Amino acid sequence: MTLLTFDGLRTARGPLTLGQRIVLESLSQRSADTDYTYNIDRLVPVPPGTDLDVVCDAVHALVCRHETLRTRFPGGAREQVVDGAGTLAVRECGSIAEARSVLATEPFDVATEWGIRVAVVSRRDRPRSVVLCLSHLAVDAWAANLLVDDLSALLRAPERTRATTARQPVDQAGSETAPDSLARQADALAHVREVLLAAPAEPPGATPDPDAWVLGELRSGVVDPAARAVAARCRTTAAVVYLAAVAVALGAGRHVLKAISHNRMTPAETACVAPFAMDMFVPVEVSGGTFEAVVARTWENYRRAARHSRYDPAAVRPLVAEVTADRGTRPDLSVLVNDLRASARPRAATATSPVASTFRWGEPFRLPGLTRYLALTDDGDAVTLSLLANGVALPRERLPAFLHRMEGLIVAAADGDTTVAAGSGW
């Protein structure tokens, strides 16, 4: 193990960003019935011939550049504290699996620990990969990819300048407390309230059974090209096509789907390594007709939700309680779609035919406040649709059909068959 030492860097403290607050809200809802860690791991290949000293130097530069990697959340997480000095251990492991296991053994202690853990995987005493375990309070998926890009560049060119002009999280927090930002946040919460008032009621017996979680994964080489084709025809995005397919698979009627907003609205925010992602509340109406019509309605509501995706996440729970009291039923917000495809990056070219779809069962985990969680991830020349479901909402035996229904609907729509049968659902 190598111990990296840091000194003489900027120290700072300030309020939390909105993105940090929503992660803390999620962490605060963890209980004995939920075991999701909210950590993000990334793998960074090491160029051949690079020695361990160069790897450690690149990691050192990365942590110097990005204050989010030197930030703690003491005092009940009421503020963020950027340390200008400290140490970081770089562990050495023999395999990627070992590195991931070692780094994730214990949860991050956000009050005392920086949000990064590092291991170097070597073969024959030569570094092959760097494994990063990152606290979700330090990064979201976009920011984690920025770190991968940055560390890859530092490994290729160690002499690259170590300074950065990118916005830091404590500065982002300052901009979010400006009067105009606070006004937009209030407007966003007003919009969320309108959506909640019109949302379908949570069905009876919807409390998740802690012993009834299942995880199914459909790896498809055809669904993403088809989703992109439908999106191009409908002048929208593949993310919206997937959302519309989820709603159709859920069945006829009105749904409010939670989706994850990228939430970076300026070039400075796009380059900032920090969590920005927030929940969006997207109403989707499914009725007889065409899938294209569902996509169009989803796109309209998606854009409206994206314009209102900056708000104080701590205000949502009391807002749900207020709406529940006003209407007499609790709004159903139990479905979350998390699109983790690297849509901003070029997809790997392949000369082979699309791979056949394959389904497998995964190792389930438990999430608070949800009964179905769909994650979309790149998987080489395919996309994997991973559906975590609780038995109170989707029995195990129906889960594969739900994912195949989504895939078939999108592929058929790409081929021109966009009919949606009224009442079809799982």
LUMTI-448777 format. One line per 5 residues: number of its first residue (from 1); their letters; for each residue y, x, z of C-alpha. Coordinates in nm, 4 decimals. Layout:
<nodes>
NUM> A> Y X Z ~ ...
</nodes>
This chain:
<nodes>
1> MTLLT> 0.0000 0.0000 0.0000 ~ 0.3480 0.1221 -0.0915 ~ 0.6518 0.0199 0.1125 ~ 0.9743 -0.0219 -0.0860 ~ 1.2988 0.0273 0.1057
6> FDGLR> 1.6290 -0.1434 0.0244 ~ 1.9738 -0.0624 0.1592 ~ 2.3400 -0.0949 0.0681 ~ 2.3085 -0.4205 -0.1276 ~ 2.5300 -0.7265 -0.0892
11> TARGP> 2.4758 -0.9390 0.2194 ~ 2.5800 -1.3024 0.2102 ~ 2.5203 -1.6403 0.3680 ~ 2.6087 -1.9894 0.2635 ~ 2.4917 -2.3471 0.2154
16> LTLGQ> 2.1746 -2.4348 0.0279 ~ 2.1699 -2.5151 -0.3412 ~ 2.0484 -2.8587 -0.4474 ~ 1.7363 -2.6964 -0.5891 ~ 1.6613 -2.5244 -0.2607
21> RIVLE> 1.7167 -2.8501 -0.0728 ~ 1.4578 -3.0450 -0.2716 ~ 1.1961 -2.7754 -0.2084 ~ 1.2732 -2.7904 0.1628 ~ 1.2460 -3.1706 0.1486
26> SLSQR> 0.8988 -3.1317 -0.0010 ~ 0.8006 -2.8723 0.2576 ~ 0.9209 -3.1009 0.5361 ~ 0.6867 -3.3767 0.4158 ~ 0.3757 -3.1618 0.4362
31> SADTD> 0.1292 -3.2806 0.6953 ~ -0.2373 -3.2558 0.7839 ~ -0.3021 -3.4762 0.4806 ~ -0.1157 -3.2545 0.2313 ~ -0.2021 -2.8942 0.1600
36> YTYNI> 0.0040 -2.7923 -0.1439 ~ 0.1702 -2.4519 -0.0905 ~ 0.4652 -2.4933 -0.3305 ~ 0.4237 -2.1275 -0.4319 ~ 0.4378 -1.9932 -0.7884
41> DRLVP> 0.2407 -1.6942 -0.9132 ~ 0.2972 -1.4904 -1.2254 ~ 0.1094 -1.2072 -1.3949 ~ 0.3005 -0.9251 -1.5651 ~ 0.1043 -0.6780 -1.7838
46> VPPGT> 0.1820 -0.3089 -1.7295 ~ 0.2304 -0.0977 -2.0452 ~ -0.0527 0.1543 -2.0984 ~ 0.0145 0.4943 -1.9465 ~ 0.2568 0.3680 -1.6825
51> DLDVV> 0.1995 0.5227 -1.3416 ~ 0.2312 0.3518 -1.0033 ~ 0.5656 0.5162 -0.9216 ~ 0.7216 0.3648 -1.2338 ~ 0.5789 0.0228 -1.1481
56> CDAVH> 0.7189 0.0416 -0.7943 ~ 1.0541 0.1553 -0.9296 ~ 1.0646 -0.1462 -1.1629 ~ 0.9782 -0.3860 -0.8792 ~ 1.2471 -0.2226 -0.6662
61> ALVCR> 1.5016 -0.2753 -0.9423 ~ 1.3952 -0.6376 -0.9835 ~ 1.4493 -0.7141 -0.6148 ~ 1.7859 -0.5367 -0.6212 ~ 1.9004 -0.7416 -0.9196
66> HETLR> 1.8095 -1.0881 -0.7942 ~ 1.9338 -1.1915 -0.4510 ~ 1.6966 -1.4880 -0.4391 ~ 1.4180 -1.2335 -0.3789 ~ 1.5988 -1.1071 -0.0668
71> TRFPG> 1.6895 -1.4462 0.0780 ~ 1.5725 -1.6061 0.4032 ~ 1.6273 -1.9554 0.5428 ~ 1.6674 -1.9280 0.9217 ~ 1.8028 -2.1783 1.1713
76> GAREQ> 1.5953 -2.4724 1.0556 ~ 1.6825 -2.3899 0.6935 ~ 2.0401 -2.5121 0.7217 ~ 2.1688 -2.2105 0.5305 ~ 2.0540 -1.9259 0.3091
81> VVDGA> 2.0950 -1.5637 0.4164 ~ 2.0886 -1.2799 0.1633 ~ 1.9773 -0.9496 0.3114 ~ 2.1369 -0.6281 0.1898 ~ 1.8639 -0.4152 0.3450
86> GTLAV> 1.4948 -0.4447 0.4233 ~ 1.1472 -0.3517 0.3060 ~ 0.8855 -0.4984 0.0698 ~ 0.5167 -0.4084 0.0616 ~ 0.3478 -0.3509 -0.2748
91> RECGS> -0.0248 -0.3979 -0.2295 ~ -0.2923 -0.2384 -0.4495 ~ -0.5918 -0.4458 -0.5593 ~ -0.8933 -0.4054 -0.7821 ~ -0.8723 -0.7398 -0.9625
96> IAEAR> -0.6292 -1.0179 -1.0406 ~ -0.8388 -1.2656 -0.8407 ~ -0.8303 -1.0360 -0.5384 ~ -0.4545 -0.9897 -0.5721 ~ -0.3897 -1.3630 -0.5902
101> SVLAT> -0.6131 -1.4245 -0.2903 ~ -0.4516 -1.1503 -0.0810 ~ -0.0963 -1.2580 -0.1619 ~ -0.1579 -1.6267 -0.0888 ~ -0.3511 -1.5853 0.2362
106> EPFDV> -0.0639 -1.7100 0.4535 ~ 0.2243 -1.9481 0.3791 ~ 0.5681 -1.7933 0.3442 ~ 0.7617 -1.7813 0.6692 ~ 1.0899 -1.8848 0.5117
111> ATEWG> 1.2930 -1.8015 0.8240 ~ 1.1906 -1.4355 0.8358 ~ 1.0267 -1.3460 0.5035 ~ 1.1692 -1.2844 0.1584 ~ 1.0293 -1.5147 -0.1101
116> IRVAV> 0.8314 -1.2513 -0.3006 ~ 0.4968 -1.0805 -0.2523 ~ 0.3697 -0.8168 -0.4929 ~ 0.0342 -0.6601 -0.5800 ~ -0.0552 -0.4033 -0.8442
121> VSRRD> -0.3964 -0.4321 -1.0092 ~ -0.5370 -0.0963 -1.1231 ~ -0.8396 0.0262 -1.3160 ~ -0.9431 0.3901 -1.2995 ~ -0.6325 0.4584 -1.0920
126> RPRSV> -0.3998 0.3302 -1.3638 ~ -0.1884 0.0151 -1.3093 ~ -0.2813 -0.2681 -1.5453 ~ -0.0988 -0.5720 -1.4067 ~ 0.1593 -0.6764 -1.1512
131> VLCLS> 0.0869 -1.0020 -0.9677 ~ 0.3844 -1.1854 -0.8187 ~ 0.3485 -1.4545 -0.5540 ~ 0.6833 -1.6325 -0.5283 ~ 0.8094 -1.8901 -0.2833
136> HLAVD> 0.9305 -2.2069 -0.4514 ~ 1.2461 -2.1640 -0.2418 ~ 1.3099 -1.8479 -0.4426 ~ 1.2273 -1.9753 -0.7908 ~ 1.1240 -2.2687 -1.0016
141> AWAAN> 0.9032 -2.2283 -1.3106 ~ 1.1985 -2.1385 -1.5336 ~ 1.3262 -1.8761 -1.2906 ~ 0.9765 -1.7326 -1.2482 ~ 0.9620 -1.6830 -1.6247
146> LLVDD> 1.3011 -1.5084 -1.6131 ~ 1.1566 -1.2686 -1.3553 ~ 0.8561 -1.1999 -1.5777 ~ 1.0865 -1.1204 -1.8690 ~ 1.3041 -0.8970 -1.6527
151> LSALL> 1.0172 -0.7070 -1.4932 ~ 0.8489 -0.6629 -1.8312 ~ 1.1691 -0.5106 -1.9692 ~ 1.2037 -0.2807 -1.6673 ~ 0.8456 -0.1623 -1.7093
156> RAPER> 0.9009 -0.0879 -2.0778 ~ 1.2348 0.0874 -2.0252 ~ 1.2717 0.2250 -1.6708 ~ 1.6076 0.3775 -1.7594 ~ 1.7561 0.0344 -1.8255
161> TRATT> 2.0643 -0.0416 -1.6188 ~ 1.9831 -0.1905 -1.2804 ~ 2.2984 -0.3997 -1.2466 ~ 2.3118 -0.7698 -1.3256 ~ 2.5970 -1.0094 -1.3897
166> ARQPV> 2.3767 -1.3175 -1.3565 ~ 2.4908 -1.5861 -1.1147 ~ 2.3264 -1.5609 -0.7720 ~ 2.2019 -1.8628 -0.5700 ~ 2.4651 -1.8365 -0.2960
171> DQAGS> 2.7341 -1.8531 -0.5664 ~ 2.5621 -2.1533 -0.7270 ~ 2.5686 -2.3283 -0.3902 ~ 2.9428 -2.2730 -0.3737 ~ 2.9948 -2.4356 -0.7126
176> ETAPD> 2.7857 -2.7352 -0.6066 ~ 3.0147 -2.8049 -0.3102 ~ 3.3249 -2.8288 -0.5310 ~ 3.4908 -3.1757 -0.5362 ~ 3.3979 -3.2524 -0.8971
181> SLARQ> 3.0345 -3.1617 -0.8319 ~ 3.0237 -3.3808 -0.5211 ~ 3.1640 -3.6713 -0.7236 ~ 2.8893 -3.6284 -0.9855 ~ 2.6274 -3.6187 -0.7093
186> ADALA> 2.7548 -3.9475 -0.5660 ~ 2.7433 -4.1026 -0.9148 ~ 2.3877 -3.9753 -0.9575 ~ 2.2727 -4.1380 -0.6342 ~ 2.4333 -4.4658 -0.7416
191> HVREV> 2.2310 -4.4493 -1.0628 ~ 1.9102 -4.3735 -0.8712 ~ 1.9780 -4.6781 -0.6531 ~ 2.0014 -4.9013 -0.9615 ~ 1.6695 -4.7651 -1.0899
196> LLAAP> 1.5013 -4.8189 -0.7535 ~ 1.6245 -5.1775 -0.7286 ~ 1.4583 -5.2601 -1.0623 ~ 1.1423 -5.0540 -1.0064 ~ 0.8013 -5.2240 -0.9743
201> AEPPG> 0.6809 -5.2852 -0.6221 ~ 0.4375 -5.0479 -0.4609 ~ 0.0967 -5.2210 -0.4687 ~ -0.0783 -5.3169 -0.1459 ~ -0.3060 -5.0493 -0.0037
206> ATPDP> -0.1237 -4.7696 -0.1862 ~ -0.1357 -4.5223 0.1027 ~ -0.3381 -4.2257 -0.0263 ~ -0.6814 -4.1634 0.1190 ~ -0.6793 -3.7956 0.2303
211> DAWVL> -1.0457 -3.7630 0.1351 ~ -1.0199 -3.9238 -0.2086 ~ -0.8253 -3.6705 -0.4145 ~ -0.9753 -3.5541 -0.7462 ~ -0.8456 -3.3173 -1.0133
216> GELRS> -0.9418 -3.3444 -1.3796 ~ -0.8309 -3.1074 -1.6549 ~ -0.8300 -3.1786 -2.0276 ~ -0.7761 -2.8716 -2.2456 ~ -0.6611 -2.9841 -2.5885
221> GVVDP> -0.5715 -2.7879 -2.8975 ~ -0.4472 -3.0949 -3.0828 ~ -0.2304 -3.2860 -2.8384 ~ 0.0753 -3.0586 -2.8351 ~ 0.1136 -3.0226 -3.2150
226> AARAV> 0.0748 -3.4001 -3.2327 ~ 0.3330 -3.4569 -2.9572 ~ 0.5791 -3.2314 -3.1373 ~ 0.5185 -3.4167 -3.4649 ~ 0.5833 -3.7541 -3.3012
231> AARCR> 0.8924 -3.6123 -3.1301 ~ 1.0310 -3.4856 -3.4607 ~ 0.9766 -3.8238 -3.6240 ~ 1.1366 -4.0071 -3.3297 ~ 1.4176 -3.7517 -3.2928
236> TTAAV> 1.3320 -3.6743 -2.9339 ~ 1.1311 -3.4101 -2.7454 ~ 0.7610 -3.3605 -2.6825 ~ 0.8284 -3.4018 -2.3095 ~ 0.9441 -3.7598 -2.3742
241> VYLAA> 0.6392 -3.8294 -2.5908 ~ 0.4120 -3.7205 -2.3049 ~ 0.6022 -3.9426 -2.0607 ~ 0.5674 -4.2406 -2.2921 ~ 0.1933 -4.1728 -2.3252
246> VAVAL> 0.1555 -4.1623 -1.9473 ~ 0.3274 -4.5001 -1.9183 ~ 0.1049 -4.6562 -2.1844 ~ -0.2046 -4.5154 -2.0149 ~ -0.0868 -4.6710 -1.6873
251> GAGRH> -0.0823 -5.0130 -1.8540 ~ 0.1542 -5.2849 -1.9683 ~ 0.4677 -5.3589 -1.7699 ~ 0.7509 -5.1619 -1.6186 ~ 0.6997 -4.8191 -1.4626
256> VLKAI> 0.9307 -4.5689 -1.2994 ~ 0.7980 -4.2205 -1.3633 ~ 0.9238 -3.9220 -1.1743 ~ 0.9740 -3.6187 -1.3966 ~ 1.1033 -3.2713 -1.3238
261> SHNRM> 1.4468 -3.1950 -1.4643 ~ 1.5222 -2.8451 -1.5870 ~ 1.8734 -2.9065 -1.4484 ~ 2.0430 -2.5996 -1.5955 ~ 2.3552 -2.7144 -1.7712
266> TPAET> 2.5527 -2.3967 -1.8470 ~ 2.4664 -2.0473 -1.9730 ~ 2.5337 -1.9079 -1.6241 ~ 2.2860 -2.1525 -1.4717 ~ 2.0312 -2.0861 -1.7444
271> ACVAP> 2.0305 -1.7154 -1.6530 ~ 2.0336 -1.7705 -1.2753 ~ 1.7114 -1.6857 -1.0906 ~ 1.6894 -1.9653 -0.8348 ~ 1.5274 -2.3086 -0.8059
276> FAMDM> 1.7216 -2.5705 -0.9997 ~ 1.4534 -2.8275 -1.0826 ~ 1.5039 -3.1765 -0.9423 ~ 1.3223 -3.5087 -0.9682 ~ 1.4389 -3.7513 -1.2338
281> FVPVE> 1.3589 -4.1230 -1.2137 ~ 1.2730 -4.2522 -1.5609 ~ 1.2091 -4.6253 -1.6158 ~ 0.9626 -4.6991 -1.8969 ~ 0.8795 -5.0454 -2.0300
286> VSGGT> 0.5377 -5.0847 -2.1952 ~ 0.4631 -5.3986 -2.3947 ~ 0.2791 -5.4900 -2.7096 ~ 0.4207 -5.3290 -3.0222 ~ 0.4376 -4.9680 -3.1298
291> FEAVV> 0.4150 -4.6423 -2.9460 ~ 0.7296 -4.5331 -3.1273 ~ 0.9169 -4.8194 -2.9595 ~ 0.7937 -4.7022 -2.6186 ~ 0.9029 -4.3481 -2.7048
296> ARTWE> 1.2484 -4.4738 -2.8064 ~ 1.2950 -4.6646 -2.4802 ~ 1.1684 -4.3672 -2.2828 ~ 1.4113 -4.1345 -2.4608 ~ 1.7079 -4.3597 -2.3842
301> NYRRA> 1.6208 -4.3768 -2.0142 ~ 1.5249 -4.0095 -1.9999 ~ 1.8696 -3.9055 -2.1213 ~ 2.0332 -4.1329 -1.8672 ~ 1.8159 -3.9913 -1.5891
306> ARHSR> 1.8929 -3.6339 -1.6972 ~ 2.2655 -3.7055 -1.6722 ~ 2.2071 -3.8177 -1.3130 ~ 1.9665 -3.5486 -1.1941 ~ 2.1981 -3.3657 -0.9547
311> YDPAA> 2.2099 -3.5241 -0.6119 ~ 2.1392 -3.4484 -0.2497 ~ 1.7581 -3.4844 -0.2277 ~ 1.7789 -3.5544 0.1464 ~ 1.9559 -3.8798 0.0579
316> VRPLV> 1.6645 -4.0194 -0.1433 ~ 1.4328 -4.1121 0.1431 ~ 1.6993 -4.3185 0.3268 ~ 1.8010 -4.4662 -0.0100 ~ 1.4412 -4.5802 -0.0718
321> AEVTA> 1.4356 -4.7335 0.2773 ~ 1.7655 -4.9127 0.2109 ~ 1.6434 -5.0496 -0.1237 ~ 1.3146 -5.1574 0.0348 ~ 1.5059 -5.3536 0.2977
326> DRGTR> 1.7328 -5.5109 0.0348 ~ 1.4563 -5.6316 -0.1968 ~ 1.1732 -5.6756 0.0520 ~ 0.9275 -5.4500 -0.1309 ~ 0.8999 -5.0742 -0.1563
331> PDLSV> 0.9580 -4.9318 -0.5060 ~ 0.6560 -4.7618 -0.6584 ~ 0.7430 -4.3940 -0.7155 ~ 0.3896 -4.2601 -0.6934 ~ 0.3550 -4.0978 -1.0378
336> LVNDL> 0.5015 -3.7530 -1.1107 ~ 0.4858 -3.5703 -1.4449 ~ 0.5586 -3.1976 -1.4368 ~ 0.5985 -3.0420 -1.7818 ~ 0.5381 -2.6688 -1.7371
341> RASAR> 0.4929 -2.5873 -2.1054 ~ 0.7035 -2.2916 -2.2125 ~ 0.8855 -2.4983 -2.4711 ~ 1.1774 -2.2539 -2.4845 ~ 0.9441 -1.9709 -2.5926
346> PRAAT> 0.7665 -1.9188 -2.9254 ~ 0.4073 -2.0377 -2.9225 ~ 0.1393 -1.7819 -3.0079 ~ 0.0478 -1.7969 -3.3740 ~ -0.3157 -1.8638 -3.4566
351> ATSPV> -0.5033 -1.8669 -3.7836 ~ -0.7957 -2.0625 -3.6463 ~ -0.8503 -2.4374 -3.6426 ~ -0.7452 -2.6238 -3.3263 ~ -0.9997 -2.5878 -3.0497
356> ASTFR> -1.2037 -2.8909 -2.9511 ~ -1.0897 -3.0774 -2.6435 ~ -1.2830 -3.0032 -2.3269 ~ -1.2757 -3.1760 -1.9909 ~ -1.3639 -3.0246 -1.6571
361> WGEPF> -1.3235 -3.1055 -1.2900 ~ -1.0956 -2.8793 -1.0866 ~ -1.0419 -2.8104 -0.7189 ~ -0.8211 -3.0907 -0.5860 ~ -0.5303 -3.0487 -0.3476
366> RLPGL> -0.3136 -3.3052 -0.1706 ~ 0.0496 -3.3953 -0.2294 ~ 0.2864 -3.6064 -0.0169 ~ 0.4288 -3.9305 -0.1486 ~ 0.2229 -3.9450 -0.4692
371> TRYLA> -0.1001 -4.0945 -0.5960 ~ -0.1009 -3.9365 -0.9448 ~ 0.0406 -3.6008 -1.0498 ~ 0.0152 -3.4818 -1.4108 ~ 0.0936 -3.1199 -1.4945
376> LTDDG> 0.1225 -2.9973 -1.8539 ~ 0.0618 -2.6243 -1.8989 ~ 0.0232 -2.3797 -2.1852 ~ -0.3301 -2.2458 -2.2137 ~ -0.3473 -1.9934 -2.4963
381> DAVTL> -0.3696 -2.1898 -2.8211 ~ -0.3975 -2.5198 -2.6325 ~ -0.2259 -2.7299 -2.3692 ~ -0.4010 -2.8389 -2.0519 ~ -0.3318 -3.1802 -1.9022
386> SLLAN> -0.4181 -3.1571 -1.5315 ~ -0.4288 -3.4887 -1.3496 ~ -0.4458 -3.4980 -0.9707 ~ -0.5242 -3.8512 -0.8597 ~ -0.6024 -4.0379 -0.5428
391> GVALP> -0.8776 -4.2946 -0.5407 ~ -0.6492 -4.5750 -0.4221 ~ -0.4696 -4.5582 -0.7580 ~ -0.7235 -4.4126 -1.0034 ~ -1.0951 -4.3948 -0.9271
396> RERLP> -1.2711 -4.0699 -1.0129 ~ -1.4852 -4.2248 -1.2845 ~ -1.1763 -4.3445 -1.4740 ~ -0.9818 -4.0181 -1.4628 ~ -1.1357 -3.8568 -1.7763
401> AFLHR> -1.0690 -4.1747 -1.9741 ~ -0.7023 -4.1705 -1.8662 ~ -0.6515 -3.8200 -2.0062 ~ -0.8478 -3.8896 -2.3244 ~ -0.6433 -4.2095 -2.3674
406> MEGLI> -0.3225 -4.0057 -2.3531 ~ -0.4518 -3.7485 -2.5997 ~ -0.5885 -4.0102 -2.8397 ~ -0.2686 -4.2138 -2.8308 ~ -0.0488 -3.9134 -2.9179
411> VAAAD> -0.2824 -3.7824 -3.1886 ~ -0.3111 -4.1279 -3.3453 ~ 0.0676 -4.1651 -3.3394 ~ 0.1056 -3.8326 -3.5185 ~ -0.1278 -3.9673 -3.7879
416> GDTTV> 0.0807 -4.2834 -3.8208 ~ -0.1172 -4.5269 -3.6059 ~ 0.1314 -4.6271 -3.3378 ~ 0.0006 -4.9661 -3.2304 ~ -0.0032 -5.0236 -2.8548
421> AAGSG> -0.2410 -5.2937 -2.7411 ~ -0.0821 -5.5169 -2.4788 ~ -0.2536 -5.4933 -2.1441 ~ -0.4346 -5.1671 -2.2180 ~ -0.4361 -4.9428 -1.9183
426> W> -0.6469 -4.7511 -1.6768
</nodes>
